[in-house]
Each structure stands twice: as C-alpha cells, then as structure tokens.
C-alpha cells in the first residue's frame, strides 16, 4: 500500500478525501508495525508525507487506540530525541473462536498479532445439537473476553472457525458441517448475546490465512492443506483467499486419487480422504481404536475423546512402528497425487501442510515430495516449495482472531475514536 494524495488530486470530493485519509492511516500504522520503534519524523521519512501530515495521522491513530507513544528515544536519530511510536499492545484486539469435532477454542490476539488469551477445552461435539455446542462456545468466548479486558484489551471483532462449508456473503450461515451433523445453522439463532455473534469461516481457510499472515516470507500464491476429520485445502492466490463462486473451493479431500478405491462418505469412490484423512490413516496404522470418537454412542456419553490420536501416531512412527510408517507413506503418496493436480492447475509458489499434517511432516513430506518429483515434470518445481506449517493445529484459531486485526490494520477507522489504548479496563466493545 502506498501513500495517497498531496495537493491537487484529480478527484477531490469528500468521499475520496475520506478514502485517502483512511488509506494513509493504514500506511502509517503499517510502517510503525514493520519498523517500530519510530519517531513521528521517522514515520514521515518512511512514508513520504510531511511531518505535519504524519502528526495528524498519528494523533488520530493514538486517539483510536491503535498506536502508543512512549517517552523512549527512537533509535538511530540524531538531534532532539523523538518519542517512540509503537503499535498498541493494549486496547483493540480480535477474538478467535473454534468448534472442532472434539474441542472448543477461544483466543484473543492484540493489534501486534500476539496471542494474549488462549483457551482450549476438550468436548465431544459430534451429534450434539448445534445450539448446545454454540451456547458453550459463547460461554467460552465471554470468559476469554473478560480475561482480555483484565489485560486492558477490548475485542473489536469475533470470528468462529468451523470444520465445514460457509457460503459466501453475509448472514452468519454455516451451511454444512458433516462431522458435526450441522445443516443450515445460523449462528445468531443460537447465540445468547446478539451483540457478540461471531462471523463464521471455514477452518481450512483460516489456517491458510494465519499461515500467510504469520510466515516470515509468505508465498503469495500457495495451497494450504490440513487434515482433521476431513481434509481441507485453501487456496491463497496473489495474496488473497480464493473462496470459489459459492464458497466451496478447496474440497481437496474429495478429489479422486484411485477411481476404483474404497467408498467415501460423500458417496464417490477413491477420494483422497480415504487415504490421507485422519480416520483412514489411523485405521491403516492399526490405531483405529484410538480414533477421535467411539462410533455410534449416544450424544454426551458415548463419544469420548481418546487421548490425542495424532500425537500417538507420531510417537509410533518415531519409534519405527511398521504399520504407522506404512500408513503415513500411503497417505503421503495419495496427497502427492492430489497435490500434483493443484500444482498443474494453479502454478503455486508453495504447498503447505498444515493442521495435524504439520505434526506428521517428518513422515509425510518424503513421500509427498517423491510423488511430486515424479509427476511435476513439465514446469520448474523445487522440492523445498513443499513445507510444513509452523502453526500446525493452532492455525485456524489464530487465523480467526487475526482476521479482525488484519481488518483494523487495513482500515484503522474501524476503531472508534476517543478510546486511546492507555486506558486499561475500558468497556469491551
Ligand atoms: Zn469423497
């Protein structure tokens, strides 16, 4: 993003001036975030605006709670010591929430992107009424917000990660979560406080966005594949999440890898999920009894989480357990086959294995790489373009919280005025 304006802009109407100021606020905030500590003069030098112009923007960002100014001297300046600007670690924050098949999560991330509150509780959520699950998520959200308020943070936006299909557009509708038995669930219908209803988003999308926002040198065009009960892929194209015409993009789990393979829950045969989905891998590794849920039990009593099957699988593989290694090799080859299609179709800079795959990367990467090396031959393809995410299973929850932070960074006028950060305990929005 670049600074806009100066005198004599062609379209000088009030609306465009507002847009210009909004954009310049974002540029100043971004410069401080990238290079802090900076003085006001440093910022002016960084973004190419006058000192007076920058000061007015900085004052507004302080007034909105996005920046703080300390008495410390900014480094590297001569002459009169400037006061140092920094992105606020108090004040505005994003709340991320997550519903998984066996857990609920909540986290609060400050404007610097630091997680400040992190909560995760084990819950068998499959086949429970959506309203019951969402009431518990709302209670967890309220606890997280209260803890955040105690740290001087106020939540400015709320996003809920779900392992299912969230159609494009507003409305807060979760269309389908097969592994939870949800169909057409509107969050507002089940949320106790209408002022704090979160916005739903697919967990695989949020995992990919967290990767994009957190990676040191993120690729601009990449495919992020993660495994939970199903397999979710997300496509980031030129730095933007690609959701498809209706929001269904990225259903990599149902790409066929063997036309005559085993039948899938979707009704087709030989889907990737039947080879590289968590259930399939655990079954193949002889760990089916450690699978996430005992099948068929009555809601609330039968389905109980049985430890962490992914950690157990990794443990077995590390110990050289034959069936575990064979299952992971088979999964890796199937993944490589499916990802070959993705590489050939969209020409990505990178392929990222996220979620539980990241924790199994030591055993998955070699076979995925081998498959890609054998099949991707008519274009340049570097083996290191395939890598594991550093975020692993934390990705979706982080991405949910970071969504709000990223929106504020792009448009600081989303923050209310007159609530500077240095006022811990101010009302939670
Ligand atoms: Zn399928």
Boltz pocket constraint, residues with backbone or C-beta under 6 A from the ligand:
constraints:
  - pocket:
      binder: B
      contacts: [[A, 253], [A, 254], [A, 264], [A, 265], [A, 266], [A, 267], [A, 268], [A, 271], [A, 273]]
      max_distance: 6.0
